[in-house]
Amino acid sequence: MKVKRALISVSNKIGLDKFAESLSELGVEIISTGGTARFLEEKGIKVVPISDVTGFPEILDGRVKTLHPNIHAALLADRDKHEHMLTLKEHNIKPIDMVVVNLYPFEEVSSRRGVSEAEVIENIDIGGPTIVRAAAKNFKSVAVVSDPRRYPEIVEEMRANDNQLCAGTLRDLATQTFHNIAHYDTVIANWFSEGVDDFPPFMLLDFEKVQSLKYGENPHQRAAYYTEVGSRRHLLSRVTQLHGIELGFNNLLDLNSARELLREFSLPAAVVIKHNNPCGVAVAEDISRAYRKAWAADPISAFGSVVALNRIVDEELAEMMAKKFIEVLFAPGFTAEAVEILTQKPRIRLLVNEERRKAVTGEPDYKRVMGGLIVQDKDSGLDERENMEVVTKRHPSENEWGDALFAWRVAKHVRSNAIVIAKGLATAGIGAGQMSRVDSTNIALQKSQTELQGATCGSDAFFPFTDALDLLIPRGISCVIQPGGAKRDEEAIKLCDEHEVAMIFTRVRHFLH
């Protein structure tokens, strides 16, 4: 399809001057509206005012300017139908071959603090979506450009092909445009719904494909990675892969768990994740020591794991890590020496985290079920010590408090039922994903590689009976942190008092299913 005539009406004018100038140089007649026309004329680009085409002035503060038969007939006429072309000729309507339109910035305006409802409403575009929808419907005859990032490639293809765009490009542009319209309407619909309730009667979600994955959880399952359109940050935002093959489905799941847990700590911290559960976590005075402690917590499970760090990897640490089989290594940076050492291992994926933007608070948490979603508030709050209660006669020492708060933060990221044993700000044993708390306790104790005298145990939910404590106390556990709230709490407190074990109630539960 050869482009002879283009209609340009945009809110986002980034790159528009160069694009319009290129179209003009290629002999394309440019029709434009209001502010866009003034912008182009100031750049010395000749335009035909929209009113010259419609024979009608722009009215209602610009709300009505392109909603006219002379515009929409020029876009919707099927060029392969003789009757359509005769109709255009009969009414003296010239076809429009390209539409360059991006929509009013509703999403940006509606997200501002203190913005009035009237201003938000005024940024609901009517003419823009109508134009691009018409053009996209007739994509075989009309090129619809709704993304400024595509200007250079459009010009390049037209220059190489005597102003023509191929069928593949036209269809691709239409596909993107229909998605842009759908996203635009989704944002507007959600804005109206949010004014009704925190969990409104309707919820629309929009995702964009980032990449195909080799396979899913298992080789027979197809898979791809998508991000939520408009989200401030996502799992791989501002993450650069320095080395290794593409990330797989399970890598992404484990990386997500690692990043969520790593956010709990500001001190040098190391997180080792396997099958979506931590098998070792530690904080220390430096990142090398934190890594050693985290790996030592469960070295057998750590084989083939995802490791996440919140400090730069140097040569010394790289030498240590090169001796292990790590699937994914995630860190805020690597020294040149570390990269040279680690890239000698072909299977390790090195990821540099350059994301410095804070996570948005109040994000919902979605869980897919048959035919729908379960939606909840994200469990992202930080439980403070001053809101917790010591319920036993003996109070924890400061070291025990440190281990208790550490174990509690880790337990929030362990699949329920979760039992986390900690000592020296490192996990000593983790029991995860069991049907009973006693089973998780047994696993945590079996996993322990260290002497547990003076260790602390964290439980994501209350102890319904004393059976788990009966296992923990003889092994030397001196402090327990748990939500409390069981019918038999008094029995648990009494047992701890008898053995001079300190017990902390958080009054908050952290199930993770």
N, C-alpha and C positions, 0 to 999 in steps of 0.2 A: 504494500500500500504506500503510495507516494503522498508525502505531506506538502500541501500547498497553502493551507490556511489553518491557523491555530488560535484558540481562545485561551487567554491567560488571565487567571484571577486567583491570587494566592494571599494567604495571611503570612506564611513564613517566606520571606523574600531572600533567604540565604542562597547565594549562587544564582539567583534569577537573572541578574544583569548580564552575566556572561552567557547564560543559556539563551536568553532572548536575543542577545546580540548575534550569537551563532545562528539562530533560526533566521534572523533578518538577513544575515550575510548569505544564507542559502536560498534567499528569495521567498521565504515564507511570509505571507501576510499575517499580521498579528492584530487580533481583536482583544480589547481589554476593558476592565471595569474600574471605576472610581479610583481608589488609592493605588491599585496596581498600575493603572494607566499613567497616573501622575509620576509614580516611581520610575517607570520605563522612559517616559518623556524627559525626565530630569537627567537620565543617563544617555540621552540623545538617540533613543530608539523610537522609530516611527510606529504609532499604533492607531488603530481605528477604534473610536469610542463605541462601547456596546450600544449606546442609544442610536448610533447611525445604522446599526444592523436591525434593531428592533423597531425603530421609528417611535420609540416611547422613552421618556426620561426615567432615570433611576428615581424611585420614590420611597417613601416611608423610611427615611434615614438609611437607605441602602438595603432595606429588607427585601425589596423587590427590584431586581435589575436584570437577571438572566432568565427569569421564569416567563418565557415568551415563546410562541410557536416558531418564530424565525430562528431561534436558537435550537430548540429541541427537535424540530423537524430536520434542521441541518445536521444534527447528531444522529438521529434515529433512522433516517432513510436508509433502506437496504440498497446498497449500490448495485446489487445484482438483479434487482427487480425493476423492470422497465417502468411499471406504473408509479413506483416511488419517485423515480427520477423525473418523470413527466409532471408529477405533482409539485415537486420542488421548482421546476421550470415555470409552471403555471402561476405560482405564487412568488416568483422572482426571489427564491431562496437559494443561496449558494452553500454547498456542503462545507462542513467544518471537519478537518481531517485529524486534528490533534486538540486535546484538552489538557491544559496544565493548571491543575487546581489542587490546593491543599486547604484543609478546612479550618474554620475558626478554632482557636486554641481552648476549647472547652475544658479539656482535662487539666491543662496548666492553670487556667483561671479558677476552676472549681476547687482546686487543691490549696489555693492560697488562704492564709489566715485572715480573717476579718473581712473577706469579700462579701458583698451584699448579694442577696438572691437575685435582685434585678440585673446585676452585672453578669451573674452566671447564666441567667436565662438569655440575655442578649448574645451570649456566645454559643448558643445552639444554632448551628448553621443549617439553613434550609436549601438555599439555591445551590450551594457547593455539592452536597451529597446527591442532589437531584441531577445535576450536570454530569458528575462522574459516573453515576449509576447508568444514565442513558448512554454515555460513551462506552462504558464497559460492556453493556449489553450488546452494542454494535461493534465489538472489538475487531471484527474482521475488516472494518472500514475506518475505524477511528482509534487513534493511539491516545490512551489516557495515562497521563503522567501525574501521579499523586505523591511521589516521594522525591524530594530535591536531590537525594543521593544518587539518583539515576540519571540526572541531567548529562553528565559526561558521556556515558555509554550510548545514550540516545543520539547525541550529536555525532559521536564517532561512527555509529552505524549509518546514519543518514549521509554523512560525508563520503563514506565508502561505497554507498549504493544509490547515488543520484536521488537523494532525499527519500529513499524508500526504507521501510521497516518490514522485517520478515514476519511471517505468520506466528512463529514461535515467540518473538518479542512482544507482539501485540497481545497474544493470549496471556503471557506472563504478566504484562502490565495490568491487564484486566483482573487477573487473579489477585494480585496485590491490592488493587483498588477495592474489590469487593470485600476483602479482609479489612481494609482500612475503614470502610463504611460500617462494617459489622462491629469493629472495635469502638468506633465513635459512638454508635448507638448503644453499645454495651455500657460505656462509661456514663452516658446520659441516663440510661435506665437505672443503673446502680445508684447514681446520685439522687434520683427521685426516691428510690426504694430506701436508701439510708436515712432519709428524713422521716421514715415511718417507724423503724424499729432497728435495734442492733442486729437482729437476725430477721431480715425483711422477708416478705412473702415470696419474692422472686430473687434469684441470684444468677448472674451471668458471668462466666469466666472466659478468658481469651488467652490463648497460648500460641507461641511462635516456635517453629522448629529451629533448633540450633544445629543439631547434627544427627545423622543416623548412627546407630550403634551396631557393632558386629553381631550381637545377639542379646537376648534378655537374661533373666536369671539362669536360664539353661539354654544350651545351643539350639534347641528346636524352637525357641521363642524369638520372634522378631521384636525389635526395639528401636526407640529413638529418644532423644533428649529434647524437651521443650521448656521454654521459660515463659512465665506469665508476662504478657505484654503490659508495659507501663510500670512494672515493678522497679523499685529503686536499685536493687541489687539482687543477684541470684547466685547459685552455687558456684558458677564459673565466671562471674563478672570480675573483670580485671585480674584474671588468673592466667598466667602464661606458662605453657608447657615447654620446658627446656629440653626434655629428653624422653624417649620411650614411645611405645605404640599408643594408639588412641585409648582413651579411658573406656571401660566397659560399663554395663548396667550395674553390676555389683560394686564396681569401683566407685561409681557415683553415689550409690546408697551409703556405702561406708564412709566416703568423704563427707557426705552431709552430716552423718552422725559425729564424725571427728570434729568438724568445724563448729557444730552446735555445742559440743562439750568443751572445746578449747576456749570458747567465748566466756566461760565461767571464771577464767583465771587471767590476772594481769602479771603475776610473777612468771619467771621462765617456766614453761609447762610443756609436757610431752604427753600425747594421747596416742595409744595404739588400739586400733579398731579391727575387729574380725567378725564377719557376718553380722554387722550392724550393732555389735555390742563392744564396749571397751573391755580389753583383756589386760590392759595396764595403763595407769595414769599416774603422773607424778609432777610435783612442782619442786623447785630447788633454787639454790643461789645462782646457778648458771644452767644453760640449756643442755650441756653435755651430761651433767649429773642428773638432770631431770629425765633425759632419754634413757640413761643406764638404769635408773630406778624403775621407770615405766616398763622397759623391756624385760627386766629381771622378774617382774611380778608374775608373768606367765609366758616364759620363752617358747614353750611348745605351741601354744595357741597363736603366738605372735608371728609364726612362720607364714609368709605370704600375706601380710597385713597392710593396712593403710596407716601411716604414721603422720601425725600432724604436730607441728611445733610452732611456737609463737616468737621464736627468735631466729636469727640468721644462722645458717649451717656453715661452720668453718672447717678448716682442713682436718683438725683433730677429730671432730665429730664425724666428718665424712669417712675417715679411716675406720672408725668403729662401725658405722652403718654399712659400709661396703662388705663387711663380713657376714651380714645377715641377708635373708631373702625378704625384701620389702617390695610390695606391689606398687604402692604409691607413696611418695614422700612430699608433703605439703609444708611449705615454710615461707616466711616473708622475704627470704633471700638466700643466696648461696655465694660464698666467695669463689673467685676464679679457680683456686686450688681445689675447693670442694667439688665444683662442677667437673673438673678434670678427673678426679678420683671416681666419682659416682657414675659418670657416663661410660666408664669401662664395663659397667654392668648393663647389658642390653635390655633386660626386662624391667628395670626400675623406671617408673614415670616420675619425673621431677617437675613439681608445680610450684611456681612462684606466686605468692599471694600479694598483690599490690592494691587490694581493696582496703581503703581507709575510711569509707563512709560507714556510719553507724547503721545498724539494722533499724528498720521502722518499727516503733512500738505499736502494739495493738493489732499486729497482723493476725488474721484468722489461721487456724490449722485445719486442713482438710484431710479426711480419710475416705477413700473410695470404698463403697459397698455396692452390692448388687443393685444396679439401676439408679444409683444416686450417690450422695455425699453425706457424711456426718461432719458438721462444722462446729468448731469450738474455739475459744480463745487460746492462743499459743501459750504454753507453759514456760514463759520466759522470764518471770520475775525472779528477783534475788531475795532469798529468805535471810533476814538480818538476825544476828545473835540476840539483840535486845528484845526481839519479839518471841524468843524461845523461853522455855521454863525448865529449870532443873527440878525434878520431882522426887529425887532420892535425898537421903541424909547427907551423903558425901557429894560434894560438888566437884566437877572436873577441874583438873589442873589446866594451866594455860596451854601446855603441850597437847593435852587431851581435847581441849576446845578447838585447837587448830586442826587436829586430825578429824574431829567430829564434823566441823564445818566443811572440810575437804571431802570427807566420805559422803556427806549429805549432797553436795553439789554433783558428785559423780553419780550417786544413786539415781538422781533425776534423769540421767541419760542411759540407764541400764533397763533392759526389758523386764517387766514385772513377772513374777515376784522378784524384787531386787534386794540382794544382800551385798554390801560392800564392806570389806574389812580393810582398815587403813592403819598405817604406822609410819611415822616420820614423813608425813605428807606424800605418801605413795600408797597405792593399792597393794595389799598383801594377798587378797583373795576376793574374787567376784563370783557370785552366784546369780544367774540370770535366766529369765524366761521359763521358770518352773511353775507347775500347777499348785505347789504348796510352798510356804515359806521355809518349812523344815528342809525340803529338798534343796532349795537355793542355799540354805545355811550349810548343809553338808557339802555341797559343791564348792562354796567359798572356802570352807576349811580344808577341803582336799586340795584345792588349788594353791594353798599357801606354801610359799618357798622359804618363809622366815619364821623365827620364833615369835609367837603372838602375845607373849607376856607384855601387858601394858598397851595392847592394840585397842582400836576403837571400831565398833561396828555401826554401820548406817543401814537403815531399813526404809524402803520407800513408802511403806504403809505399816500400820500397827501390827503388833504380835497378838493374834487372837488367843493364843495359849502360851504357856511358858516353855513349850518343848524346844523351840529354837534357842532360847536363852540357856536351857539346860545343856545344850551342845556347846555354846559359845563360852560360857563362864569357865568351865574346867580347862579350856585351852588358853586362858589368861586374858581374855577380853576384860578391860577395866572400865570401859565407857561405852554406852549405847546411845545413839540418837535415832529417834523415830517420831512419827506424828502423834502417837497416843490416840485415845478415843475408843479403845476396845472395852468390852464389858468386863474383861478380866485384867484391866490395867493395874488394879491394886495388887493382884497376885504377882504381876511382873515387877512392880515396884518393891514389894516385900522381898522377893527373891534377890533382887539386886542389893537391897539393904543388907540382907543376910551375908552377902559376899563382898560388901563394900565396893560395889560397882556403881559408878555414876550413871544416871539416866537422864537424858534431855528429851523433852517433848517439844516438837516444832509447831504442832497444831495445824500443819499443812501436809497434805499427801501428794506424792509425785508418781502415780501410776504411769507407765509408758507401755502401751500394748503394741 
